[in-house]
Amino acid sequence: MTMSFASARLALAAATLLVLAPGPPIYPGAKRDTPQALIEKSTGVEASATYVTADPFERVDSFYRAHGAEDTGARRVSSSSKRALYYFADSKSDVLILWPASGSSDQTSIVISKE
């Protein structure tokens, strides 16, 4: 399968965005869970990556609370699921923390997205 010129340019732009632009910190010890995803939006290209950790949601949440601005309206915490969203204005990035990770009750997911 060959990549079209436009697709190649989109991939290059997103890869450059993730490498050169400062972003939110990656939670210490988190492991990359999925390949980088590229989404073309009307506002430009958005790139995202998902990480997982065995650390509890509360520990990951505390780490990102110390570094970013929380969107309190996005917070959901119950006995069966938890989520929090943090924004990093300097890099136009956000971090979504989810527990449980998809299909797992013992991992926390961290989704980092950049515009």
N, C-alpha and C positions, 0 to 999 in steps of 0.2 A: 504494500500500500504506500503510495506517495502522498506527501503532504502538499497541499496547495500553497502558493506563495503567500496568500493572505493568512492562512493558518500558521505558516512558519513565522511570519512577522508577529502574529499575536503571541505565539509561544515564546519567541525571543523577548518581546516586550515584557511579558509577565515574569519570565526568568530574571531579566535585568531588574525589574521592580523588586523582586524578593531578595536579590543579592545586594543591590546597591542602597536601597532605601532602608533607613533604620526602622526597626519594628519593635514590637513588644518583646519582652524577654521570654524565652522558652523555659518552661518549668524545669528545674533541675532534675535530671534523671528520667524525664519523659522520653518515650521512644516514638519515632515516626510510625504512624499506623497506616496511612494511605499516601499514595503518590500525590504530588502537587496537582491541584485542580485549577483550571483556568475557566473563568466565566466572563463572557463579553456582555457588557451592559451598555445602556445608552450613555452612561456617564463615563465609560472607559472600560478598562480591563480590571477584573478583580481576581486575585490569586488566593488560594487557601490551602492549608495543610492541617492534617489532624494528627495529634499526638495522644498517647495513652500513658497512664501511670497507675501503679497499684496503690498509690497514696490516696487517703480518703479525700472526698470532695472538700471538706472543711479546710484541710491543709492547703490544697491547691487554691481554693477561694481566698484564703488569707494572703497567700503569696501575691495573687493578682490585685487584690484590694490595696496592697501596699504600693503597687506600681501604676495602676490605672484608675480611671474614673468609672464608677459603676453606674449602669443603667438600672436603677432600682425597680423600674416598671417591668423589667424582664425577669426579675428574680422569682423563682418558683422552688419551694422546698416542701417536700412531703416525705412520708416514710418509704415510698416506692420510687421516687425520682427527685432529682435536684438539678437546677440550672441557674447560672449567673452569667451576666454579660458585662464586659469591661471595655472601655474605649480608650484609645491612645491617640490623642489629637495630633501630636507631633509627627506621627508616621501614618496618619489616616488609616489606622488598623483597629480591629477589635478582636477580642478573645471571648469565645463562648465556652463555658465549662459545663459539662454534662455528666451526670451519674444516674443510672449506671451507663457504662459504655454500651454501645449496641450489642446486644446478646450476652452481656457479661454483667454480673452483679458485683464483681470485685475490682473493677477498673473505673477510673475517671477519664473522660475524654476531654481534650483541649483542642478547640478548633480556632486556628489563627487565620484571619482574613485581612487582606490589604486591598485597598482600592487601587 
